Amino acid sequence: MTVVALDRIDIKILNELQQNAGLTNVELAARVNLSPSPCLTRVKNLERLGVIDRRITILHASMLGLGVTAFIQVRLEKQVQNSLDNFTRAIDRMEQVMECYLMTGDSDYLLRVLASDIDDLEDLIVNKLSRISGVSSIKSNLALKKISHKTVLPIDTTRPVQIRPCQSMARYGGAKAKYEATALPARSEHGVTFGLSHADEPAVGAS
């Protein structure tokens, strides 16, 4: 597999775009001490390599009525490929799920979700997440206050970075593990917990 080295200028371009993706090419070129044409060529190459995934606008969630952040742990009855694929497709259709990670440890997935209020969160868990085929347990924890939220990756500008481009990547990163997982019984801990036993109807409780 071909290894591509990003030099100091490439990394400076990435850091500038992480801070402000709305920079024009002329503005970006001035900040990294390049003329516009070679700067644009470097940006296009970074996009071609997939280092620049996409450019987005970050909105203020609470100002738009999304004031509840929750982290939800999901466990499947069995972590086999069909169940993993089915869960991924279902999660992909839920706009309130901001991030989803396939995990090691007690849970199979960790989700970060945004909701307008507790009722909205309950609806997401009971009427959407719990109805995904193969889900055996769901446990949620509410975030009381955002302490830190960064979108800028800590790229070291003092040394080159080597990347290995790949033709395709899984939606939520890397290869999916294949192993058997036993069901996790519903339980209540500190915070608001929604417990689901795969043998029972969805149950909602608070400690």
KEKOLGU-736006 format. One record per residue: x, z, y of N, C-alpha, C in turn; chain. Coordinates in steps of 0.1 Angstrom, whole numbers, plus 5000, padded with zeros to 4 digits. Each point is the difference from the previous one (the first is absolute). Last residue first. Layout:
# KEKOLGU-736006
   n.u   n.w   n.v  ca.u  ca.w  ca.v   c.u   c.w   c.v  chain
     X     Z     Y     X     Z     Y     X     Z     Y      A
...
***
This chain:
# KEKOLGU-736006
   n.u   n.w   n.v  ca.u  ca.w  ca.v   c.u   c.w   c.v  chain
  4668  5387  5064  5005  5013  4997  5001  5008  5013      A
  4967  4958  4981  5010  5004  5010  5004  5014  4997      A
  4976  4953  4974  5001  5014  5002  5010  5003  5011      A
  4970  4960  4969  5007  5003  5012  5000  5015  5002      A
  4994  4961  4957  4997  5013  5006  5008  5002  5012      A
  4983  4957  4964  5008  5005  5011  4995  5013  5005      A
  4989  4991  4949  4997  4994  5013  5009  5005  5011      A
  5020  5002  4950  4988  5005  5008  4997  4991  5012      A
  5037  4995  4969  4989  5001  4991  4987  5004  5007      A
  5043  4994  5021  4996  4987  4995  4988  5002  4991      A
  5011  5032  5041  5003  5000  4986  4994  4987  4994      A
  5013  5018  5052  4993  4991  4992  5005  5001  4986      A
  5001  5026  5052  5004  5000  4986  4991  4990  4993      A
  5018  5013  5052  4989  4993  4993  5004  4998  4986      A
  5015  5034  5044  5003  4993  4987  4987  4994  4994      A
  5025  5024  5048  4988  4994  4994  5003  4992  4988      A
  5031  5042  5014  4995  4988  5007  4987  4996  4993      A
  5033  5026  4969  4998  5002  5014  4996  4987  5007      A
  4987  4999  4951  5011  5007  5006  4997  5001  5015      A
  4974  4986  4949  4999  5003  5015  5012  5007  5004      A
  4987  4964  4958  5003  5013  5004  5000  5001  5015      A
  4990  4966  4951  4997  5003  5015  5004  5014  5003      A
  5025  4975  4960  4988  5006  5003  4998  5003  5015      A
  5028  4961  4975  5003  5012  5007  4986  5006  5004      A
  5019  4965  4958  4990  5003  5011  5004  5013  5007      A
  5039  4971  4976  4988  5008  4996  4991  5003  5012      A
  5034  4957  4990  4998  5012  5008  4988  5007  4995      A
  5040  4959  4984  4987  5007  4998  4999  5012  5009      A
  5028  4956  5013  5001  5011  4991  4986  5007  4999      A
  5030  4961  5030  4990  5000  4990  5003  5012  4990      A
  5011  4983  5055  5004  5007  4988  4989  4999  4990      A
  5011  4964  5039  4991  5011  4997  5005  5006  4987      A
  5030  4974  5040  4993  4999  4987  4992  5012  4997      A
  5010  4988  5052  5007  5002  4988  4992  4997  4987      A
  4973  5006  5045  5014  5002  4998  5005  5002  4986      A
  4955  4989  5018  5003  5013  5004  5014  5004  4995      A
  4983  4956  4992  4993  5004  5013  5005  5014  5005      A
  5034  4970  4971  4987  5006  4998  4994  5005  5013      A
  5033  4959  5002  5001  5014  4998  4986  5005  4997      A
  5033  4951  4999  4987  5007  5001  5002  5015  4998      A
  5037  4970  5003  4989  4990  5003  4987  5007  5001      A
  5047  5023  5015  4993  4997  4988  4988  4991  5003      A
  5052  5017  5023  4986  4995  5001  4994  4997  4986      A
  5038  5034  5017  4998  4991  4989  4986  4995  5001      A
  5039  5022  5036  4987  5000  4995  4999  4990  4988      A
  5036  5031  5034  4999  4990  4990  4986  5001  4994      A
  5025  5015  5049  4991  5003  4989  4998  4989  4991      A
  5040  5020  5038  4991  4989  4995  4991  5005  4988      A
  5018  5034  5040  5005  4993  4988  4990  4989  4995      A
  4993  5029  5039  5014  5000  4999  5006  4993  4988      A
  4953  5009  5012  5005  4989  5007  5015  4999  4999      A
  4959  5022  4969  5013  5003  5006  5006  4987  5006      A
  4947  5015  4992  5010  4990  4996  5013  5003  5007      A
  4951  5023  4990  5013  5004  5005  5011  4991  4995      A
  4946  4988  5012  5009  5003  4989  5014  5004  5005      A
  4951  5005  5024  5013  4994  5001  5009  5004  4989      A
  4956  5017  5009  4998  4987  4994  5014  4992  5000      A
  4979  5055  5002  5010  4990  5004  4997  4987  4993      A
  4980  5052  5012  4996  4987  4994  5009  4989  5005      A
  4990  5059  5000  5009  4989  5002  4995  4987  4993      A
  4973  5039  5004  5012  5006  5006  5010  4988  5003      A
  4944  5007  4993  5011  4991  4998  5012  5006  5007      A
  4958  5029  4978  5006  4995  5013  5012  4990  4996      A
  4970  5018  4967  4995  5007  5011  5005  4994  5013      A
  4989  4978  4950  5011  5002  5010  4994  5007  5012      A
  4981  5002  4947  4998  4995  5014  5013  5003  5008      A
  4991  4989  4946  5005  5010  5009  4999  4995  5014      A
  4980  4990  4945  5003  4996  5014  5005  5012  5008      A
  4992  4977  4947  5002  5013  5007  5004  4996  5014      A
  4978  4979  4950  5003  4998  5014  5002  5013  5007      A
  4997  4975  4946  4999  5011  5009  5005  4996  5014      A
  4992  4968  4964  4997  5013  4993  4999  5012  5009      A
  4996  4941  4999  5004  5012  5008  4995  5013  4993      A
  4990  4954  4986  5012  5006  4995  5005  5012  5007      A
  4967  4965  5024  5001  5002  4986  5014  5005  4996      A
  4975  5010  5046  5010  4990  4995  5002  5003  4985      A
  4973  5027  5030  4993  4990  4992  5009  4989  4995      A
  5013  5037  5029  4996  5005  4987  4994  4990  4991      A
  5013  4988  5045  5011  5003  4992  4996  5005  4986      A
  4964  4991  5030  5009  4989  4999  5011  5003  4990      A
  4965  5031  5013  4993  4988  4998  5009  4988  4998      A
  5017  5045  5007  4989  5001  4990  4994  4987  4997      A
  5035  5003  5034  5005  5006  4987  4989  4999  4989      A
  4990  4985  5045  5011  4992  4994  5004  5005  4986      A
  4969  5025  5025  4994  4987  4995  5010  4991  4993      A
  5014  5040  5021  4993  5003  4988  4994  4987  4994      A
  5020  4997  5042  5010  5002  4990  4994  5003  4986      A
  4972  4997  5038  5006  4987  4997  5010  5001  4989      A
  4982  5039  5016  4990  4993  4993  5005  4986  4996      A
  5027  5027  5028  5000  5005  4986  4990  4992  4991      A
  5017  4972  5041  4997  5014  4999  5000  5004  4985      A
  5016  4958  5015  4995  5004  5013  4997  5015  5000      A
  5040  4978  4970  4986  5001  5000  4995  5005  5014      A
  5046  4981  4968  4995  5003  5013  4985  5000  4999      A
  5044  5006  4962  4987  4994  5005  4997  5005  5014      A
  5041  4996  4959  4997  5005  5013  4988  4992  5006      A
  5018  5011  4946  4994  4992  5011  5000  5007  5013      A
  5024  4998  4947  4998  5008  5012  4995  4991  5011      A
  5002  5001  4942  5000  4993  5013  4999  5010  5011      A
  5004  5014  4954  5005  4986  4999  5001  4993  5013      A
  5008  5055  4990  4990  4990  5003  5005  4986  4998      A
  5027  5038  4990  4987  5004  4995  4989  4989  5003      A
  5050  4982  4999  4996  5014  5001  4985  5001  4996      A
  5021  4955  5023  5004  5008  4988  4994  5014  5002      A
  4978  4954  5023  5008  5012  5001  5005  5004  4986      A
  4980  4959  5035  5000  5003  4986  5011  5011  4998      A
  4972  4989  5047  5012  5000  4992  4998  5004  4986      A
  4975  4984  5050  4998  5003  4986  5013  4999  4993      A
  4975  5001  5054  5011  4998  4991  4997  5005  4986      A
  4966  4996  5033  5010  4994  5008  5013  4998  4992      A
  4945  5003  4992  5012  5003  4993  5012  4994  5007      A
  4955  4991  5013  5004  5014  5004  5013  5004  4994      A
  4977  4958  4989  5008  5000  5013  5004  5014  5005      A
  4991  4977  4950  4996  5011  5008  5008  5001  5013      A
  5007  4968  4964  4987  4997  5007  4995  5011  5009      A
  5039  5004  4971  5003  4989  5010  4988  4997  5008      A
  4997  5030  4963  5006  5006  5012  5002  4990  5011      A
  4986  4984  4958  4989  5008  5006  5005  5006  5013      A
  5031  4977  4974  4991  4990  5005  4989  5008  5008      A
  5031  5025  4976  5006  4994  5011  4991  4990  5007      A
  4986  5021  4960  5001  5010  5011  5006  4993  5012      A
  5000  4975  4961  4986  5002  5005  5000  5009  5012      A
  5041  4993  4978  4996  4988  5007  4986  5002  5006      A
  5016  5034  4972  5008  4999  5013  4995  4989  5008      A
  4982  5004  4957  4995  5011  5009  5007  4999  5014      A
  5015  4971  4966  4987  4996  5004  4994  5010  5010      A
  5042  5010  4979  5001  4989  5010  4986  4996  5005      A
  5007  5050  4985  5003  4987  4993  4998  4989  5010      A
  4996  5054  4998  5007  4991  5010  5005  4988  4992      A
  4956  5034  4993  5012  4995  4994  5007  4990  5010      A
  4966  5027  5017  4998  5005  4986  5013  4995  4992      A
  5007  5008  5052  4993  4991  4991  4999  5006  4986      A
  5006  5021  5053  5005  4999  4986  4991  4991  4992      A
  5012  5013  5055  4991  4994  4990  5008  5000  4987      A
  5001  5024  5053  5007  4998  4987  4990  4995  4990      A
  5003  5000  5057  4992  5001  4988  5008  4997  4988      A
  5000  5015  5056  5009  4995  4989  4993  5003  4987      A
  4981  4993  5054  5001  5007  4987  5009  4994  4991      A
  4980  5003  5055  5010  4994  4991  5000  5009  4988      A
  4966  4990  5045  5003  5008  4987  5010  4992  4992      A
  4980  4984  5042  5007  5012  5003  5004  5008  4988      A
  4981  4953  5021  5005  5003  4986  5009  5012  5001      A
  4978  4977  5038  4991  5007  4992  5004  5003  4986      A
  5025  4980  5037  4991  4990  4995  4990  5007  4990      A
  5035  5024  5020  4993  4994  5012  4989  4990  4995      A
  5030  5019  4968  4990  5010  5005  4992  4995  5012      A
  5036  4972  4982  4989  5002  4991  4989  5009  5005      A
  5035  4966  5024  4998  5014  5000  4987  5004  4992      A
  5032  4955  4991  4990  5005  5008  4999  5015  4999      A
  5037  4957  4993  4996  5013  4995  4990  5006  5010      A
  5015  4948  4985  4997  5008  5012  4996  5014  4994      A
  5033  4960  4976  4987  5006  5002  4999  5008  5013      A
  5030  4961  4966  5000  5007  5013  4985  5005  5003      A
  5030  4990  4951  4990  4995  5010  5001  5008  5013      A
  5036  4999  4966  4988  4998  4992  4989  4994  5009      A
  5054  5000  5002  4989  5002  5009  4987  4996  4992      A
  5035  4995  4974  5004  5013  5006  4989  5003  5011      A
  5001  4959  4973  4990  5011  4997  5004  5013  5006      A
  5021  4954  5002  5005  5009  4990  4990  5011  4996      A
  4990  4971  5036  5000  4992  4987  5005  5008  4989      A
  5000  5019  5043  4986  4998  4995  5000  4993  4987      A
  5041  5004  5022  4996  5013  4995  4985  5000  4995      A
  5017  4961  5020  5007  5002  4987  4996  5014  4994      A
  4985  4988  5043  4993  4992  4990  5006  5002  4986      A
  5021  5021  5036  4987  5006  4998  4992  4993  4989      A
  5041  4982  5015  5002  5012  4992  4987  5007  4997      A
  4999  4962  5028  5005  4996  4987  5001  5013  4991      A
  4992  5006  5046  4988  4996  4992  5003  4996  4986      A
  5036  5011  5028  4992  5012  4997  4987  4996  4992      A
  5029  4966  5016  5005  5007  4988  4992  5013  4997      A
  4986  4976  5039  4999  4992  4988  5006  5007  4988      A
  5001  5021  5044  4987  5000  4994  5000  4992  4987      A
  5045  5025  5014  4991  4990  5007  4988  4998  4992      A
  5025  5048  4999  5000  4986  4994  4993  4991  5010      A
  5004  5051  5000  5012  4992  5005  5002  4987  4993      A
  4964  5034  4996  5010  5000  4989  5012  4991  5004      A
  4962  5006  5030  5003  5014  4995  5011  5000  4989      A
  4984  4958  5018  5007  5008  5010  5004  5014  4995      A
  4972  4973  4973  5014  4994  5000  5008  5008  5010      A
  4954  5011  4997  5008  5005  4989  5014  4995  5000      A
  4971  4983  5033  5002  5015  5002  5009  5005  4989      A
  4986  4956  4995  5009  5001  5012  5004  5015  5002      A
  4966  4990  4968  5013  4996  4995  5011  5002  5011      A
  4958  5031  5005  5002  4986  4999  5014  4997  4995      A
  4973  5046  4989  5010  4994  5008  5000  4984  4998      A
  4972  5034  4977  4994  4991  5010  5011  4994  5009      A
  5006  5035  4966  4998  4987  4993  4995  4989  5010      A
  5027  5048  5004  4991  4992  5007  4999  4986  4994      A
  5025  5035  4979  4995  5007  5012  4989  4993  5007      A
  5021  4979  4963  4993  5012  4995  4994  5008  5012      A
  5028  4963  5009  4986  4996  4997  4992  5012  4994      A
  5045  5007  5011  4993  4997  5012  4985  4996  4997      A
  5030  5008  4964  4997  5012  5007  4992  4998  5013      A
  5015  4962  4975  4990  5008  4992  4996  5013  5008      A
  5036  4974  5017  4987  4993  5002  4989  5008  4993      A
  5043  5016  4994  4996  5003  5013  4986  4993  5003      A
  5021  4991  4960  4995  5013  5000  4995  5004  5013      A
  5022  4959  4995  4987  5000  4993  4993  5013  5001      A
  5044  4998  5017  4990  4993  5009  4986  4999  4993      A
  5037  5017  4975  4996  5009  5011  4989  4994  5009      A
  5001  4978  4952  5011  5005  5009  4994  5009  5011      A
  4985  4986  4947  4995  5000  5014  5011  5007  5009      A
  5001  4973  4949  5005  5011  5009  4994  4998  5014      A
  4985  4985  4947  5001  4996  5014  5005  5012  5008      A
  4999  4981  4945  5001  5012  5009  5002  4995  5015      A
  4979  4978  4951  5008  4998  5012  4999  5013  5009      A
  4995  4997  4945  4992  5000  5012  5009  5000  5012      A
***
